[in-house]
């Protein structure tokens, strides 16, 4: 992992917002799953954590193969080139998202149906630690319907970024989801979870030390989307980069602007198992996609 200190210069239309101190803005690194570090992110005391190589290579290969051969795999679209299995809540009504989550649940379950399912292991260990604090971990829900547990995805962007600078807070304020409990997570921390199944050389995660404020999102026209932040708008903001390798699980505060660099090999494929989670009240953490 490398860290680059930006300058303090400011230009018109730069992003403004909350910036963390040195004790906060860092990635912890561990070689075993330590859910206590995830709780630190959920509580806003740490920017991120990476668990190196905790998913066996055979599991990564099997999940990737199941994803690539799944008849449920769909194209994401021209805005984010790639494919996915699961459902995104982004820019949908609550009903549309939950309907799509239900429609793809069996296909997702079929892919993850293995003894060493890494998603089940993470949820079990995190759930146990949260339970010790009197907190329940569950899927987000509305009117008896549940959110998608996770989403398998790959993307093929070959520009300056494979995934443009964005944050996950803005999309959680979508007016069409005003009745969905995930919007209560914006009063706490919106945490991004990613499990790397395959990745070529490069493809680093870049995180900027800024949680954009409401005026910034409005000024840039990103109030309900959080994407894309022009790179120039981040001039002078401290950033850190994280090398990501197959078998790594990494979580971070998704309210920070972040991006993914393209692979150094244009033929390499990046596949991840991903989701979002956050507190919605003192006793409940929910997850969604």
Backbone as CSV, one residue per row, in Angstrom:
resi,resn,N_x,N_y,N_z,CA_x,CA_y,CA_z,C_x,C_y,C_z
1,UNK,0.854,-1.187,0.000,0.000,0.000,0.000,0.883,1.228,0.000
2,UNK,0.526,2.233,-0.791,1.274,3.473,-0.795,0.337,4.616,-0.505
3,UNK,0.899,5.715,-0.020,0.088,6.857,0.370,0.715,8.120,-0.174
4,UNK,-0.087,8.971,-0.794,0.434,10.198,-1.381,-0.220,11.398,-0.721
5,UNK,0.576,12.328,-0.274,0.074,13.530,0.370,-0.171,14.594,-0.685
6,UNK,-1.364,15.119,-0.767,-1.674,16.159,-1.735,-1.230,17.518,-1.238
7,UNK,-1.350,18.509,-2.093,-1.025,19.871,-1.700,-2.248,20.517,-1.093
8,UNK,-2.078,21.719,-0.590,-3.196,22.418,0.043,-3.844,23.424,-0.890
9,UNK,-3.429,23.456,-2.157,-3.987,24.428,-3.088,-5.452,24.135,-3.348
10,UNK,-6.233,25.180,-3.580,-7.657,25.040,-3.853,-7.994,25.792,-5.129
11,UNK,-8.834,25.193,-5.929,-9.258,25.785,-7.184,-10.774,25.887,-7.176
12,UNK,-11.361,26.686,-8.076,-12.823,26.792,-8.138,-13.466,25.428,-8.364
13,UNK,-14.614,25.202,-7.754,-15.420,23.998,-7.908,-14.757,22.748,-7.340
14,UNK,-13.800,22.931,-6.434,-13.222,21.764,-5.779,-14.226,21.170,-4.804
15,UNK,-14.076,19.884,-4.567,-14.930,19.205,-3.605,-14.571,19.653,-2.196
16,UNK,-15.581,19.934,-1.398,-15.386,20.240,0.012,-16.134,19.204,0.840
17,UNK,-15.747,19.078,2.089,-16.409,18.112,2.948,-15.544,17.711,4.119
18,UNK,-15.821,16.542,4.679,-15.130,16.063,5.877,-13.854,15.328,5.505
19,UNK,-12.765,15.626,6.222,-11.493,14.944,6.025,-11.038,14.359,7.355
20,UNK,-10.538,13.117,7.322,-10.112,12.439,8.537,-8.670,12.728,8.905
21,UNK,-8.320,12.464,10.174,-6.948,12.682,10.618,-6.099,11.445,10.310
22,UNK,-4.816,11.501,10.692,-3.893,10.421,10.351,-4.263,9.103,11.016
23,UNK,-4.815,9.170,12.208,-5.198,7.947,12.896,-6.364,7.247,12.234
24,UNK,-7.177,8.012,11.540,-8.365,7.469,10.863,-8.080,7.070,9.426
25,UNK,-7.442,7.954,8.666,-7.339,7.757,7.215,-6.188,6.813,6.882
26,UNK,-6.465,5.522,6.966,-5.487,4.480,6.708,-6.219,3.160,6.482
27,UNK,-5.513,2.206,5.898,-5.996,0.843,5.780,-5.209,-0.034,6.745
28,UNK,-5.899,-0.722,7.629,-5.261,-1.790,8.390,-5.067,-2.989,7.459
29,UNK,-4.022,-3.764,7.692,-3.797,-4.977,6.908,-3.636,-6.163,7.848
30,UNK,-4.355,-7.265,7.543,-4.287,-8.482,8.332,-4.260,-9.675,7.390
31,UNK,-3.749,-10.791,7.878,-3.704,-12.013,7.076,-4.766,-13.018,7.520
32,UNK,-5.562,-12.649,8.496,-6.722,-13.431,8.898,-7.902,-12.482,9.034
33,UNK,-9.099,-13.028,8.979,-10.291,-12.202,9.083,-10.442,-11.717,10.522
34,UNK,-10.492,-10.412,10.704,-10.647,-9.812,12.027,-11.851,-8.867,11.979
35,UNK,-13.032,-9.377,12.278,-14.245,-8.566,12.144,-14.274,-7.344,13.047
36,UNK,-13.461,-7.336,14.103,-13.409,-6.153,14.964,-12.983,-4.912,14.180
37,UNK,-12.124,-5.097,13.184,-11.699,-3.963,12.357,-12.844,-3.445,11.493
38,UNK,-13.734,-4.352,11.060,-14.898,-3.917,10.285,-15.817,-3.064,11.156
39,UNK,-15.960,-3.448,12.406,-16.785,-2.666,13.331,-16.196,-1.266,13.497
40,UNK,-14.862,-1.155,13.518,-14.222,0.161,13.615,-14.609,1.046,12.426
41,UNK,-14.714,0.452,11.224,-15.135,1.223,10.049,-16.599,1.610,10.182
42,UNK,-17.425,0.662,10.585,-18.855,0.929,10.750,-19.108,2.055,11.751
43,UNK,-18.241,2.164,12.741,-18.407,3.192,13.774,-17.656,4.478,13.449
44,UNK,-17.036,4.531,12.261,-16.407,5.770,11.820,-15.069,6.060,12.451
45,UNK,-14.394,5.012,12.962,-13.113,5.218,13.626,-11.923,4.808,12.768
46,UNK,-12.183,4.238,11.579,-11.143,3.752,10.685,-11.654,3.837,9.263
47,UNK,-10.762,4.227,8.334,-11.190,4.364,6.937,-11.340,3.022,6.244
48,UNK,-10.417,2.068,6.495,-10.506,0.820,5.754,-9.662,-0.288,6.345
49,UNK,-9.911,-1.499,5.871,-9.138,-2.670,6.272,-9.074,-3.627,5.103
50,UNK,-7.947,-4.336,4.971,-7.810,-5.377,3.958,-7.325,-6.643,4.644
51,UNK,-7.984,-7.747,4.333,-7.608,-9.060,4.831,-6.962,-9.803,3.659
52,UNK,-5.652,-9.958,3.730,-4.883,-10.451,2.592,-4.978,-11.973,2.441
53,UNK,-5.378,-12.385,1.229,-5.332,-13.784,0.869,-6.178,-14.710,1.709
54,UNK,-7.286,-14.202,2.259,-8.100,-15.045,3.150,-9.085,-15.936,2.393
55,UNK,-9.278,-15.682,1.094,-10.110,-16.574,0.281,-9.178,-17.507,-0.481
56,UNK,-9.295,-18.822,-0.306,-8.404,-19.761,-1.006,-8.471,-19.593,-2.524
57,UNK,-7.341,-19.849,-3.175,-7.270,-19.698,-4.635,-8.301,-20.574,-5.338
58,UNK,-8.512,-21.772,-4.828,-9.481,-22.671,-5.462,-10.893,-22.116,-5.369
59,UNK,-11.205,-21.473,-4.249,-12.529,-20.867,-4.086,-12.695,-19.690,-5.038
60,UNK,-11.655,-18.863,-5.153,-11.710,-17.743,-6.098,-11.951,-18.238,-7.515
61,UNK,-11.234,-19.287,-7.904,-11.368,-19.820,-9.265,-12.753,-20.396,-9.490
62,UNK,-13.292,-21.123,-8.512,-14.609,-21.728,-8.661,-15.704,-20.676,-8.749
63,UNK,-15.638,-19.666,-7.880,-16.648,-18.608,-7.914,-16.581,-17.821,-9.221
64,UNK,-15.365,-17.565,-9.698,-15.210,-16.848,-10.965,-15.802,-17.650,-12.114
65,UNK,-15.517,-18.946,-12.147,-16.056,-19.801,-13.207,-17.575,-19.861,-13.153
66,UNK,-18.128,-19.982,-11.960,-19.587,-20.022,-11.830,-20.211,-18.706,-12.280
67,UNK,-19.559,-17.604,-11.961,-20.059,-16.298,-12.392,-20.033,-16.181,-13.912
68,UNK,-18.899,-16.542,-14.515,-18.733,-16.354,-15.958,-19.618,-17.284,-16.773
69,UNK,-20.071,-18.373,-16.183,-20.934,-19.311,-16.902,-22.389,-19.224,-16.460
70,UNK,-22.698,-18.303,-15.570,-24.076,-18.193,-15.087,-24.994,-17.618,-16.160
71,UNK,-26.126,-18.246,-16.425,-27.083,-17.685,-17.386,-27.740,-16.412,-16.872
72,UNK,-27.549,-16.107,-15.577,-28.139,-14.892,-15.002,-27.235,-13.678,-15.168
73,UNK,-26.046,-13.862,-15.721,-25.107,-12.744,-15.885,-25.653,-11.747,-16.897
74,UNK,-25.594,-10.460,-16.548,-26.131,-9.398,-17.394,-25.085,-8.301,-17.593
75,UNK,-25.222,-7.543,-18.699,-24.345,-6.402,-18.946,-24.777,-5.238,-18.090
76,UNK,-23.818,-4.522,-17.509,-24.126,-3.389,-16.642,-24.607,-2.186,-17.452
77,UNK,-23.904,-1.842,-18.515,-24.294,-0.679,-19.311,-23.079,0.135,-19.696
78,UNK,-23.283,1.108,-20.574,-22.164,1.891,-21.088,-21.546,2.789,-20.031
79,UNK,-22.312,3.165,-18.982,-21.754,4.038,-17.950,-20.725,3.314,-17.099
80,UNK,-20.937,2.019,-16.841,-19.976,1.192,-16.107,-19.834,-0.117,-16.877
81,UNK,-18.937,-0.168,-17.870,-18.824,-1.364,-18.705,-18.511,-2.597,-17.860
82,UNK,-19.220,-3.679,-18.104,-18.965,-4.910,-17.372,-20.216,-5.752,-17.258
83,UNK,-20.144,-6.811,-16.436,-21.254,-7.730,-16.256,-21.504,-7.935,-14.761
84,UNK,-22.693,-8.468,-14.421,-22.995,-8.692,-13.019,-24.057,-9.781,-12.871
85,UNK,-24.090,-10.360,-11.683,-25.177,-11.232,-11.242,-25.625,-10.705,-9.897
86,UNK,-26.885,-10.376,-9.783,-27.421,-9.776,-8.572,-28.258,-8.566,-8.938
87,UNK,-28.378,-7.631,-8.019,-29.186,-6.428,-8.269,-28.537,-5.224,-7.613
88,UNK,-28.498,-4.090,-8.343,-28.030,-2.815,-7.817,-29.226,-1.970,-7.381
89,UNK,-29.103,-1.301,-6.233,-30.178,-0.390,-5.820,-30.051,0.955,-6.527
90,UNK,-28.905,1.217,-7.148,-28.573,2.513,-7.732,-29.657,2.997,-8.699
91,UNK,-30.158,4.214,-8.448,-31.084,4.915,-9.344,-32.373,4.145,-9.607
92,UNK,-32.809,3.354,-8.633,-34.066,2.615,-8.769,-35.032,3.016,-7.665
93,UNK,-36.300,2.695,-7.850,-37.239,2.803,-6.743,-37.008,1.617,-5.810
94,UNK,-37.505,1.733,-4.602,-37.388,0.620,-3.662,-38.019,-0.640,-4.236
95,UNK,-39.205,-0.489,-4.821,-39.906,-1.644,-5.370,-39.118,-2.297,-6.493
96,UNK,-38.579,-1.488,-7.406,-37.818,-2.046,-8.520,-36.599,-2.816,-8.016
97,UNK,-35.872,-2.233,-7.062,-34.683,-2.903,-6.545,-35.030,-4.227,-5.875
98,UNK,-36.011,-4.209,-4.976,-36.346,-5.431,-4.251,-36.938,-6.493,-5.165
99,UNK,-37.651,-6.070,-6.187,-38.179,-7.032,-7.157,-37.032,-7.690,-7.918
100,UNK,-36.050,-6.904,-8.322,-34.899,-7.460,-9.027,-34.041,-8.323,-8.106
101,UNK,-33.942,-7.929,-6.827,-33.192,-8.735,-5.866,-33.821,-10.115,-5.717
102,UNK,-35.149,-10.155,-5.639,-35.849,-11.437,-5.513,-35.684,-12.282,-6.768
103,UNK,-35.704,-11.631,-7.930,-35.622,-12.359,-9.194,-34.254,-12.999,-9.414
104,UNK,-33.207,-12.405,-8.824,-31.849,-12.927,-9.046,-31.328,-13.729,-7.858
105,UNK,-32.105,-13.831,-6.792,-31.610,-14.465,-5.564,-31.216,-15.930,-5.790
106,UNK,-32.023,-16.675,-6.499,-31.711,-18.093,-6.685,-30.424,-18.277,-7.484
107,UNK,-30.190,-17.428,-8.493,-28.968,-17.530,-9.288,-27.745,-17.197,-8.441
108,UNK,-27.878,-16.184,-7.593,-26.774,-15.816,-6.710,-26.502,-16.920,-5.698
109,UNK,-27.567,-17.467,-5.110,-27.408,-18.553,-4.145,-26.738,-19.762,-4.780
110,UNK,-27.084,-20.049,-6.027,-26.493,-21.196,-6.718,-24.991,-21.019,-6.898
111,UNK,-24.568,-19.802,-7.226,-23.135,-19.535,-7.390,-22.400,-19.669,-6.060
112,UNK,-23.000,-19.182,-4.980,-22.346,-19.159,-3.672,-22.509,-20.456,-2.892
113,UNK,-23.219,-21.418,-3.430,-23.500,-22.664,-2.724,-22.260,-23.550,-2.684
114,UNK,-21.404,-23.309,-1.703,-20.197,-24.109,-1.500,-19.840,-24.071,-0.017
115,UNK,-19.150,-25.089,0.485,-18.853,-25.154,1.916,-18.047,-23.963,2.435
116,UNK,-17.149,-23.412,1.616,-16.305,-22.315,2.070,-16.721,-20.978,1.449
117,UNK,-18.019,-20.776,1.303,-18.557,-19.507,0.809,-17.991,-18.357,1.644
118,UNK,-17.183,-17.470,1.060,-16.550,-16.409,1.849,-17.536,-15.368,2.372
119,UNK,-18.631,-15.162,1.655,-19.624,-14.198,2.118,-20.298,-14.698,3.386
120,UNK,-20.662,-15.975,3.408,-21.289,-16.542,4.599,-20.342,-16.485,5.782
121,UNK,-19.050,-16.757,5.541,-18.070,-16.732,6.623,-17.926,-15.325,7.195
122,UNK,-17.843,-14.321,6.317,-17.710,-12.948,6.806,-18.941,-12.518,7.593
123,UNK,-20.123,-12.823,7.074,-21.356,-12.429,7.766,-21.459,-13.127,9.125
124,UNK,-21.047,-14.389,9.173,-21.119,-15.125,10.436,-20.182,-14.516,11.476
125,UNK,-18.932,-14.257,11.094,-17.965,-13.738,12.055,-18.286,-12.303,12.454
126,UNK,-18.680,-11.466,11.485,-19.062,-10.094,11.818,-20.317,-10.083,12.673
127,UNK,-21.271,-10.938,12.322,-22.512,-11.011,13.095,-22.263,-11.392,14.537
128,UNK,-21.312,-12.319,14.778,-21.007,-12.730,16.140,-20.410,-11.585,16.955
129,UNK,-19.493,-10.830,16.341,-18.867,-9.711,17.051,-19.895,-8.617,17.351
130,UNK,-20.752,-8.309,16.369,-21.787,-7.301,16.599,-22.775,-7.769,17.657
131,UNK,-23.114,-9.056,17.654,-24.061,-9.586,18.641,-23.526,-9.410,20.057
132,UNK,-22.199,-9.515,20.212,-21.596,-9.301,21.531,-21.811,-7.871,22.021
133,UNK,-22.066,-6.959,21.088,-22.334,-5.564,21.438,-23.831,-5.264,21.436
134,UNK,-24.648,-6.319,21.287,-26.094,-6.133,21.281,-26.631,-5.598,19.974
135,UNK,-25.887,-5.828,18.872,-26.262,-5.314,17.550,-26.595,-6.478,16.622
136,UNK,-27.675,-6.354,15.864,-28.083,-7.363,14.894,-27.552,-7.010,13.514
137,UNK,-27.010,-8.018,12.813,-26.627,-7.875,11.404,-27.639,-8.634,10.565
138,UNK,-28.237,-7.960,9.576,-29.224,-8.614,8.715,-29.264,-7.914,7.368
139,UNK,-29.971,-8.538,6.424,-30.216,-7.895,5.139,-31.204,-6.751,5.321
140,UNK,-31.025,-5.680,4.562,-32.021,-4.601,4.561,-33.339,-5.161,4.042
141,UNK,-34.448,-4.615,4.503,-35.743,-5.136,4.079,-36.796,-4.032,4.053
142,UNK,-37.880,-4.344,3.366,-39.007,-3.411,3.254,-40.251,-4.225,2.931
143,UNK,-41.280,-4.073,3.755,-42.548,-4.790,3.541,-42.344,-6.288,3.335
144,UNK,-41.468,-6.878,4.144,-41.263,-8.315,4.088,-40.328,-8.799,2.992
145,UNK,-39.790,-7.898,2.171,-38.868,-8.278,1.105,-37.448,-7.883,1.487
146,UNK,-36.474,-8.699,1.067,-35.092,-8.484,1.470,-34.227,-7.960,0.322
147,UNK,-33.192,-7.222,0.718,-32.199,-6.743,-0.236,-31.369,-7.907,-0.758
148,UNK,-30.652,-7.677,-1.837,-29.743,-8.665,-2.397,-28.560,-8.846,-1.431
149,UNK,-28.138,-10.076,-1.131,-27.049,-10.298,-0.177,-25.698,-9.768,-0.645
150,UNK,-25.445,-9.821,-1.940,-24.185,-9.346,-2.519,-24.353,-9.341,-4.025
151,UNK,-23.371,-8.816,-4.716,-23.429,-8.793,-6.175,-22.079,-9.231,-6.730
152,UNK,-22.102,-10.140,-7.660,-20.899,-10.544,-8.380,-20.784,-9.664,-9.609
153,UNK,-19.605,-9.109,-9.824,-19.480,-8.167,-10.942,-18.068,-8.172,-11.498
154,UNK,-17.981,-7.817,-12.760,-16.698,-7.557,-13.400,-16.867,-6.284,-14.213
155,UNK,-15.780,-5.592,-14.451,-15.879,-4.420,-15.316,-14.651,-4.336,-16.189
156,UNK,-14.828,-3.643,-17.313,-13.829,-3.666,-18.377,-13.361,-2.270,-18.772
157,UNK,-13.515,-1.294,-17.894,-13.113,0.072,-18.241,-11.629,0.167,-18.528
158,UNK,-11.261,0.872,-19.583,-9.857,1.007,-19.970,-9.430,2.468,-20.057
159,UNK,-10.210,3.377,-19.490,-9.824,4.779,-19.486,-8.850,5.023,-18.339
160,UNK,-8.758,6.269,-17.894,-7.858,6.572,-16.782,-8.223,5.753,-15.553
161,UNK,-9.532,5.492,-15.382,-10.004,4.649,-14.298,-10.935,3.582,-14.859
162,UNK,-10.809,2.358,-14.334,-11.761,1.311,-14.697,-13.110,1.597,-14.059
163,UNK,-13.086,2.231,-12.906,-14.288,2.671,-12.215,-14.034,4.101,-11.777
164,UNK,-14.794,5.050,-12.317,-14.529,6.477,-12.141,-14.655,6.904,-10.681
165,UNK,-13.998,8.003,-10.297,-14.140,8.510,-8.928,-15.604,8.727,-8.564
166,UNK,-16.006,8.162,-7.426,-17.401,8.223,-7.002,-17.459,7.997,-5.491
167,UNK,-18.629,8.177,-4.918,-18.862,7.815,-3.519,-20.226,7.138,-3.428
168,UNK,-20.418,6.387,-2.345,-21.617,5.568,-2.211,-22.693,6.212,-1.348
169,UNK,-22.432,7.428,-0.869,-23.407,8.116,-0.021,-24.555,8.680,-0.847
170,UNK,-24.216,9.382,-1.941,-25.230,10.082,-2.721,-26.342,9.175,-3.198
171,UNK,-25.980,7.957,-3.669,-26.993,7.040,-4.191,-27.952,6.565,-3.109
172,UNK,-27.542,6.702,-1.838,-28.399,6.285,-0.724,-29.377,7.380,-0.309
173,UNK,-29.449,8.453,-1.083,-30.423,9.519,-0.839,-31.421,9.637,-1.988
174,UNK,-31.424,8.659,-2.879,-32.329,8.638,-4.034,-33.781,8.829,-3.576
175,UNK,-34.483,9.862,-4.088,-35.869,10.110,-3.664,-36.802,8.928,-3.874
176,UNK,-36.545,8.122,-4.895,-37.385,6.967,-5.156,-37.240,5.862,-4.127
177,UNK,-36.274,6.032,-3.214,-36.066,5.056,-2.148,-36.275,5.700,-0.769
178,UNK,-37.045,6.766,-0.721,-37.250,7.481,0.546,-37.900,6.608,1.611
179,UNK,-38.587,5.535,1.186,-39.227,4.631,2.138,-38.345,3.449,2.529
180,UNK,-37.115,3.388,2.012,-36.236,2.244,2.219,-35.293,2.530,3.391
181,UNK,-35.160,1.581,4.300,-34.404,1.812,5.531,-32.919,2.071,5.300
182,UNK,-32.360,1.729,4.140,-30.939,1.985,3.910,-30.618,3.473,3.953
183,UNK,-31.611,4.332,3.712,-31.344,5.767,3.749,-30.985,6.235,5.155
184,UNK,-31.334,5.462,6.158,-30.962,5.808,7.531,-29.479,5.567,7.782
185,UNK,-28.845,4.789,6.920,-27.404,4.552,7.070,-26.595,5.814,6.824
186,UNK,-27.155,6.780,6.110,-26.422,8.013,5.821,-26.196,8.856,7.079
187,UNK,-26.918,8.558,8.149,-26.672,9.231,9.422,-25.499,8.596,10.168
188,UNK,-24.973,7.503,9.619,-23.864,6.780,10.238,-22.734,6.671,9.200
189,UNK,-22.326,5.461,8.836,-21.292,5.262,7.821,-21.805,4.284,6.765
190,UNK,-21.561,4.592,5.498,-21.893,3.676,4.410,-20.605,2.932,4.053
191,UNK,-20.562,1.643,4.346,-19.329,0.864,4.221,-19.394,-0.036,2.987
192,UNK,-18.357,0.025,2.169,-18.258,-0.809,0.968,-17.468,-2.066,1.293
193,UNK,-17.978,-3.215,0.857,-17.326,-4.504,1.053,-17.011,-5.118,-0.304
194,UNK,-15.767,-5.571,-0.490,-15.361,-6.186,-1.746,-14.492,-7.408,-1.484
195,UNK,-14.773,-8.470,-2.220,-13.951,-9.672,-2.185,-13.371,-9.856,-3.578
196,UNK,-12.055,-9.805,-3.690,-11.402,-9.908,-4.997,-11.226,-11.381,-5.368
197,UNK,-11.838,-11.777,-6.476,-11.749,-13.154,-6.946,-10.687,-13.311,-8.028
198,UNK,-10.554,-12.311,-8.881,-9.490,-12.305,-9.883,-9.184,-10.872,-10.258
199,UNK,-7.916,-10.607,-10.588,-7.495,-9.252,-10.914,-6.152,-9.325,-11.607
200,UNK,-5.954,-8.530,-12.639,-4.664,-8.477,-13.307,-3.713,-7.554,-12.569
201,UNK,-2.530,-7.340,-13.128,-1.584,-6.405,-12.551,-2.189,-5.006,-12.577
202,UNK,-1.924,-4.244,-11.539,-2.533,-2.923,-11.432,-3.899,-3.042,-10.793
203,UNK,-4.843,-2.244,-11.257,-6.196,-2.320,-10.724,-6.289,-1.912,-9.270
204,UNK,-5.476,-0.930,-8.864,-5.489,-0.511,-7.465,-6.763,0.252,-7.114
205,UNK,-7.141,0.193,-5.858,-8.196,1.033,-5.316,-7.565,2.347,-4.870
206,UNK,-8.155,3.467,-5.267,-7.710,4.792,-4.842,-8.811,5.399,-3.976
207,UNK,-8.456,5.874,-2.800,-9.416,6.499,-1.895,-8.910,7.893,-1.543
208,UNK,-9.776,8.887,-1.701,-9.438,10.261,-1.346,-9.970,10.586,0.050
209,UNK,-9.230,11.374,0.772,-9.595,11.729,2.142,-10.619,12.861,2.151
210,UNK,-11.772,12.579,1.577,-12.855,13.573,1.547,-14.194,12.847,1.450
211,UNK,-15.085,13.195,2.366,-16.490,12.817,2.243,-17.210,14.065,1.755
212,UNK,-17.585,14.115,0.482,-18.169,15.351,-0.063,-19.408,15.789,0.708
213,UNK,-19.517,17.090,0.893,-20.690,17.633,1.568,-21.813,17.882,0.561
214,UNK,-22.970,18.226,1.084,-24.139,18.443,0.234,-23.921,19.543,-0.799
215,UNK,-23.318,20.692,-0.425,-23.063,21.724,-1.442,-22.198,21.219,-2.592
216,UNK,-21.201,20.379,-2.287,-20.350,19.843,-3.359,-21.151,18.967,-4.310
217,UNK,-21.957,18.076,-3.751,-22.740,17.175,-4.605,-23.720,17.963,-5.466
218,UNK,-24.334,18.988,-4.884,-25.261,19.818,-5.673,-24.524,20.594,-6.749
219,UNK,-23.389,21.154,-6.392,-22.624,21.974,-7.330,-22.182,21.155,-8.543
220,UNK,-21.844,19.884,-8.310,-21.369,19.019,-9.383,-22.487,18.206,-10.034
221,UNK,-23.713,18.385,-9.552,-24.843,17.653,-10.113,-24.849,16.181,-9.753
222,UNK,-24.308,15.841,-8.583,-24.169,14.445,-8.185,-24.954,14.135,-6.919
223,UNK,-25.969,14.933,-6.640,-26.657,14.837,-5.355,-27.178,13.440,-5.067
224,UNK,-27.795,12.788,-6.053,-28.414,11.484,-5.824,-27.652,10.333,-6.479
225,UNK,-26.520,10.617,-7.114,-25.778,9.576,-7.819,-24.386,9.343,-7.241
226,UNK,-23.700,10.426,-6.888,-22.344,10.300,-6.356,-21.307,9.916,-7.394
227,UNK,-21.620,10.089,-8.690,-20.689,9.698,-9.741,-20.993,10.477,-11.017
228,UNK,-19.953,10.880,-11.785,-18.518,10.770,-11.489,-17.982,12.099,-10.953
229,UNK,-17.003,12.031,-10.079,-16.322,13.242,-9.614,-15.181,13.545,-10.575
230,UNK,-15.165,14.727,-11.193,-14.045,15.073,-12.072,-12.739,15.036,-11.275
231,UNK,-11.710,14.477,-11.871,-10.445,14.356,-11.158,-9.928,15.720,-10.710
232,UNK,-10.171,16.740,-11.522,-9.723,18.083,-11.152,-10.393,18.614,-9.906
233,UNK,-11.598,18.129,-9.620,-12.297,18.603,-8.423,-11.672,18.069,-7.149
234,UNK,-10.777,17.082,-7.274,-10.128,16.471,-6.113,-8.701,16.969,-5.931
235,UNK,-8.317,17.988,-6.708,-6.954,18.515,-6.622,-6.652,18.976,-5.193
236,UNK,-5.505,18.564,-4.695,-5.097,18.968,-3.360,-5.617,18.102,-2.243
237,UNK,-6.465,17.121,-2.573,-7.008,16.242,-1.534,-6.075,15.046,-1.357
238,UNK,-5.720,14.739,-0.119,-4.883,13.590,0.183,-5.547,12.311,-0.325
239,UNK,-4.736,11.375,-0.796,-5.275,10.101,-1.263,-4.359,8.962,-0.849
240,UNK,-4.893,7.756,-0.869,-4.076,6.578,-0.650,-4.510,5.509,-1.639
241,UNK,-3.583,4.640,-1.984,-3.856,3.586,-2.958,-3.631,2.234,-2.308
242,UNK,-4.422,1.258,-2.725,-4.362,-0.083,-2.171,-4.208,-1.092,-3.289
243,UNK,-3.123,-1.848,-3.269,-2.975,-2.954,-4.205,-3.971,-4.048,-3.825
244,UNK,-4.671,-4.563,-4.808,-5.702,-5.577,-4.571,-5.342,-6.836,-5.335
245,UNK,-5.328,-7.963,-4.610,-4.944,-9.234,-5.219,-6.040,-10.275,-4.994
246,UNK,-6.122,-11.292,-5.854,-7.113,-12.353,-5.654,-6.998,-12.960,-4.256
247,UNK,-8.149,-13.175,-3.626,-8.175,-13.707,-2.276,-8.286,-12.655,-1.208
248,UNK,-8.107,-11.381,-1.577,-8.210,-10.291,-0.606,-9.679,-9.920,-0.360
249,UNK,-9.995,-9.628,0.881,-11.272,-9.013,1.237,-10.955,-7.638,1.795
250,UNK,-11.596,-6.606,1.258,-11.327,-5.268,1.766,-12.630,-4.501,1.940
251,UNK,-12.673,-3.741,3.009,-13.833,-2.907,3.341,-13.332,-1.507,3.659
252,UNK,-14.138,-0.507,3.319,-13.746,0.873,3.600,-14.979,1.748,3.644
253,UNK,-14.797,2.945,4.149,-15.904,3.893,4.238,-16.214,4.413,2.840
254,UNK,-17.317,3.930,2.280,-17.674,4.257,0.905,-18.191,5.658,0.708
255,UNK,-18.327,6.428,1.793,-18.718,7.831,1.650,-17.553,8.683,1.167
256,UNK,-16.323,8.143,1.265,-15.168,8.822,0.678,-15.195,8.633,-0.834
257,UNK,-14.735,9.624,-1.563,-14.574,9.454,-3.006,-13.515,8.375,-3.241
258,UNK,-13.819,7.443,-4.139,-12.873,6.376,-4.434,-13.006,5.963,-5.896
259,UNK,-11.999,5.283,-6.400,-11.961,4.869,-7.805,-11.122,3.616,-7.916
260,UNK,-11.188,2.973,-9.089,-10.379,1.784,-9.362,-9.572,2.036,-10.630
261,UNK,-8.271,1.821,-10.543,-7.422,1.971,-11.710,-7.618,0.803,-12.674
262,UNK,-7.386,1.009,-13.957,-7.495,-0.115,-14.900,-6.341,-1.086,-14.707
263,UNK,-6.530,-2.302,-15.149,-5.460,-3.294,-15.091,-4.372,-2.934,-16.086
264,UNK,-3.134,-3.278,-15.740,-2.025,-3.055,-16.666,-2.131,-3.973,-17.874
265,UNK,-2.873,-5.062,-17.736,-3.094,-6.009,-18.830,-4.508,-5.814,-19.359
266,UNK,-4.662,-5.292,-20.579,-6.011,-5.015,-21.111,-6.873,-6.258,-21.255
267,UNK,-6.258,-7.451,-21.250,-7.024,-8.684,-21.377,-7.390,-9.275,-20.013
268,UNK,-6.859,-8.692,-18.945,-7.137,-9.220,-17.611,-8.567,-8.895,-17.203
269,UNK,-9.152,-9.781,-16.436,-10.520,-9.599,-15.964,-10.499,-9.370,-14.461
270,UNK,-11.288,-8.416,-13.999,-11.419,-8.162,-12.569,-12.822,-8.607,-12.149
271,UNK,-12.895,-9.523,-11.198,-14.172,-10.021,-10.699,-14.196,-9.876,-9.185
272,UNK,-15.262,-9.291,-8.673,-15.402,-9.116,-7.232,-16.794,-9.538,-6.777
273,UNK,-16.880,-9.858,-5.502,-18.145,-10.093,-4.813,-18.296,-8.930,-3.850
274,UNK,-19.363,-8.144,-4.019,-19.424,-6.849,-3.349,-20.769,-6.590,-2.699
275,UNK,-20.779,-5.603,-1.805,-22.013,-5.166,-1.162,-21.756,-3.929,-0.329
276,UNK,-22.798,-3.414,0.298,-22.730,-2.250,1.175,-23.369,-2.607,2.508
277,UNK,-22.924,-1.962,3.559,-23.533,-2.181,4.863,-23.361,-0.962,5.739
278,UNK,-24.220,-0.849,6.745,-24.129,0.285,7.653,-25.147,0.186,8.776
279,UNK,-24.863,0.888,9.862,-25.833,1.025,10.939,-27.038,1.822,10.442
280,UNK,-28.231,1.415,10.847,-29.415,2.247,10.618,-29.985,2.748,11.951
281,UNK,-29.548,2.149,13.044,-29.841,2.635,14.391,-28.801,2.001,15.309
282,UNK,-28.867,2.275,16.587,-27.830,1.815,17.507,-27.757,0.298,17.614
283,UNK,-28.809,-0.403,17.274,-28.874,-1.844,17.475,-28.945,-2.645,16.180
284,UNK,-28.806,-1.991,15.012,-29.025,-2.709,13.750,-28.029,-2.279,12.676
285,UNK,-27.358,-3.260,12.080,-26.556,-3.059,10.883,-27.229,-3.834,9.754
286,UNK,-27.463,-3.181,8.629,-28.076,-3.853,7.488,-27.106,-3.838,6.305
287,UNK,-27.322,-4.775,5.366,-26.518,-4.820,4.151,-27.428,-4.796,2.934
288,UNK,-26.881,-4.324,1.838,-27.628,-4.225,0.581,-26.614,-4.135,-0.554
289,UNK,-27.102,-3.993,-1.774,-26.200,-3.906,-2.919,-26.578,-2.721,-3.802
